[in-house]
Amino acid sequence: MIEVEGLTQVFGHKTAVDDVSFTVRQGAVTGLLGPNGAGKSTTMRMIVGLDRPVKGVVRVNGGDFRRAERPLHELGALLDPAALHPGRSGRAHLRALALTNGIPSSRVDEVLRLTGMVEPSSRRVGTYSLGMRQRLGIAGALLGDPQVLVLDEPVNGLDPDGVHWVRELMKSLAAMGRTVLVSSHLMSEMALTADHLVVMGRGRLITQGPVTEVIARATQSDVLVRTPQAEELTAALGTIGGSTRRAPDGALLVTNATAEQIGRLAASGSIVLFELTPQQGSLEDAFLALTKDDQEYAAGTVAGPHGPTTGSEQDGARR
Ligand SMILES: Nc1ncnc2c1ncn2[C@@H]1O[C@H](COP(=O)(O)OP(=O)(O)OP(=O)(O)O)[C@@H](O)[C@H]1O
């Protein structure tokens, strides 16, 4: 378990993380989401003890991870794969890590096999692709077979096979009772992987909770209805405060009424229904709704050959 209480980090005049509190439970994958610059990496760096918060407390399995006797058994982290020594081979990098942490070198071979890195492990890290660095970083995080994993953008640069592998790995670690905190910008991937979410924006906590709850809270849940008696159904729904609009394919999208209410209304009014399907918003819809006021770097749209391109990370839609 990871407990974060009132975590705050300041860089010069910038409050990168502002009084953030959340809990990452064991036995689940928790996704840490937020727009660029939201403070995710800074939060993760404080959790793993790389940076000291100006305020707040982090507890890993109830204690201070920086005082752990066998840190790699307690917590494994993937934070910055670019920070690997380019002149060392992948195997040498892991061996050095293992040696300094009292881990047998047989475990190096195990994690190399687990991450599909046996073949390139004798090559210098400087020759690795981004995806290979990610795999080596994950191998390092797994080296101590830790109870807690903190992975910053682990699927960045991985091919579809690698993305699938990381997803299954995280799920299997959670199923074994481990604590997994992972950040990603890939909402479709997070929707498939995470059980819980922590959403940040501009350094602050926006929301946290089970994925389905976060989506339900942030998106409108319509019910899709197909009926040859759309007008009658719309009128009937009006009596209970429901409203309808047309989907592009002609179906009705009903707001402010549950599938059960619609079914009952239709039955009592002898209205024929061909389909009655609750629609759930996507995680991407929820993310965009939750963070719409917290986009530090909002891009503009390309207006076409005669219009200007507005907004960019450089010209700063910073508010
Ligand atoms: N060492 C640092 N010195 C100064 N500012 C920093 C430093 N590290 C982070 N920041 C700033 O703190 C804010 C949060 O950055 P952080 O990298 O934690 O965000 P993030 O959510 O991980 O973003 P991204 O999704 O783009 O990786 C940003 O405005 C960033 O520029």
The ligand as an ORCA input file, in Angstrom:
! r2SCAN-3c Opt
* xyz 0 1
  N      13.251     19.706    -11.539
  C      12.313     20.606    -11.861
  N      12.577     21.921    -11.840
  C      11.632     22.847    -12.145
  N      10.370     22.535    -12.503
  C      10.045     21.238    -12.550
  C      10.999     20.208    -12.238
  N      10.372     18.999    -12.380
  C       9.107     19.280    -12.750
  N       8.920     20.603    -12.852
  C       7.656     21.272    -13.213
  O       6.665     20.777    -12.354
  C       5.443     20.578    -13.056
  C       5.018     19.128    -12.938
  O       5.899     18.331    -13.714
  P       5.783     16.753    -13.821
  O       6.909     16.278    -14.680
  O       5.663     16.183    -12.473
  O       4.397     16.601    -14.584
  P       3.782     15.319    -15.280
  O       2.359     15.258    -14.859
  O       4.622     14.116    -15.008
  O       3.856     15.747    -16.813
  P       4.017     14.861    -18.156
  O       2.721     14.166    -18.364
  O       4.258     15.934    -19.191
  O       5.186     13.946    -17.956
  C       5.697     21.018    -14.491
  O       5.262     22.362    -14.629
  C       7.189     20.948    -14.624
  O       7.666     21.860    -15.571
*
